Amino acid sequence: QVQLVESGGGLVQAGGSLRLSCVASGRTFTNYDMGWFRQAPGKEREFVAAITWTGYSTYYADSVKGRFTISRDNAKSTVYLKMNSLNSEDTAVYYCAAARNFFGDTYSHEGTYDYWGQGTQVTVSS
């Protein structure tokens, strides 16, 4: 089992920034590729960003490319999501997730991930 705990969400004005953190425990962190997803009110959960266990490869949804940055610190078993230039469409609950491996473009599919955190709320006021 892997336990994931997100933090760093909150209320921010449009144009502002936040950094989300997700701390993993229970299994060797470097065994897992990691991803961030989000779910806005009334919408399905969607892919945001992903990173391989080495940190060498990162992937982003088109809607956040150039504004969000995913990174990880394997020594701290933590994955981060730095979010800049936030707008109202970024308002959502953000979830981190762990996957044993990505294959091809499966990093954007929820079914690829084995473990999920409980989420952290991000609200962007306009």
C-alpha positions as CSV (number, residue, x, y, z in Angstrom):
1,Q,0.0,0.0,0.0
2,V,1.0,3.6,-0.7
3,Q,-0.5,6.4,1.3
4,L,-0.6,9.8,-0.4
5,V,-1.3,13.1,1.4
6,E,-1.7,16.3,-0.5
7,S,-1.3,19.8,0.9
8,G,-0.9,23.4,-0.3
9,G,-4.3,24.1,-1.7
10,G,-6.3,27.2,-0.8
11,L,-7.9,30.4,-2.1
12,V,-5.9,32.5,-4.5
13,Q,-6.7,35.4,-6.8
14,A,-6.6,35.1,-10.5
15,G,-3.1,35.4,-11.8
16,G,-1.6,34.1,-8.6
17,S,0.4,31.0,-7.8
18,L,0.3,28.0,-5.5
19,R,2.5,25.0,-5.0
20,L,0.9,21.7,-4.1
21,S,2.8,18.9,-2.3
22,C,2.0,15.3,-2.1
23,V,3.9,13.1,0.4
24,A,4.0,9.4,-0.1
25,S,4.6,6.7,2.5
26,G,4.3,3.0,2.8
27,R,6.4,1.8,-0.2
28,T,9.5,2.8,-2.0
29,F,8.7,6.1,-3.6
30,T,11.1,5.5,-6.6
31,N,9.0,2.5,-7.6
32,Y,6.3,4.8,-8.8
33,D,5.6,7.2,-11.5
34,M,3.4,10.0,-10.2
35,G,0.6,12.1,-11.5
36,W,-1.7,15.0,-10.7
37,F,-5.4,15.1,-11.6
38,R,-8.2,17.5,-10.8
39,Q,-11.9,17.5,-10.6
40,A,-14.0,20.7,-10.9
41,P,-17.6,20.9,-9.6
42,G,-19.9,19.1,-12.0
43,K,-17.1,17.7,-14.1
44,E,-15.2,14.5,-14.5
45,R,-11.7,14.1,-13.1
46,E,-9.1,15.1,-15.6
47,F,-5.4,14.6,-16.0
48,V,-3.1,17.6,-15.2
49,A,0.5,16.5,-15.1
50,A,2.7,13.4,-14.7
51,I,6.3,12.6,-14.0
52,T,8.4,9.4,-14.2
53,W,10.1,7.9,-11.2
54,T,13.5,9.4,-12.3
55,G,12.0,12.8,-12.8
56,Y,13.5,12.9,-16.3
57,S,10.2,12.9,-18.2
58,T,7.2,15.1,-17.5
59,Y,3.9,15.4,-19.2
60,Y,1.2,18.0,-19.1
61,A,-2.4,18.6,-20.2
62,D,-2.6,21.2,-22.9
63,S,-4.7,23.4,-20.6
64,V,-1.9,23.8,-18.1
65,K,1.2,23.6,-20.3
66,G,3.5,26.5,-19.7
67,R,1.8,27.5,-16.5
68,F,2.2,24.4,-14.3
69,T,5.3,22.5,-13.4
70,I,5.5,19.0,-11.9
71,S,8.6,17.9,-10.0
72,R,9.6,15.4,-7.4
73,D,12.1,15.0,-4.6
74,N,12.7,11.3,-4.2
75,A,14.7,11.8,-1.0
76,K,11.6,13.4,0.6
77,S,9.1,11.0,-1.1
78,T,7.3,14.1,-2.4
79,V,5.9,15.2,-5.7
80,Y,5.1,18.9,-6.3
81,L,2.8,20.8,-8.6
82,K,3.8,24.5,-9.0
83,M,0.9,26.4,-10.5
84,N,1.3,29.9,-12.0
85,S,-1.0,32.3,-13.7
86,L,-4.0,30.7,-12.2
87,N,-7.5,31.4,-13.5
88,S,-11.0,30.5,-12.5
89,E,-11.0,27.4,-14.7
90,D,-8.2,25.9,-12.5
91,T,-10.6,25.8,-9.5
92,A,-10.9,22.1,-8.6
93,V,-10.0,19.5,-6.1
94,Y,-6.5,18.3,-7.0
95,Y,-5.4,14.7,-6.5
96,C,-2.0,13.1,-6.6
97,A,-1.7,9.5,-7.7
98,A,0.9,6.8,-7.9
99,A,1.4,4.3,-10.8
100,R,3.8,1.4,-10.9
101,N,4.7,2.3,-14.5
102,F,3.6,4.4,-17.4
103,F,3.4,2.7,-20.8
104,G,3.2,4.9,-23.8
105,D,0.7,7.7,-23.2
106,T,-1.1,5.9,-20.4
107,Y,0.1,8.5,-17.9
108,S,-3.1,10.5,-18.6
109,H,-5.4,7.7,-17.9
110,E,-6.9,7.3,-14.4
111,G,-6.8,3.5,-14.7
112,T,-3.0,3.6,-14.9
113,Y,-2.7,4.7,-11.3
114,D,-2.8,2.3,-8.3
115,Y,-3.1,4.7,-5.4
116,W,-4.8,8.1,-4.9
117,G,-4.7,10.8,-2.3
118,Q,-7.8,12.4,-0.8
119,G,-7.3,15.7,-2.6
120,T,-6.7,19.3,-1.8
121,Q,-9.1,22.1,-2.8
122,V,-7.8,25.0,-5.0
123,T,-10.1,27.9,-5.5
124,V,-9.2,30.8,-7.8
125,S,-11.2,34.0,-7.4
126,S,-11.6,36.3,-10.3
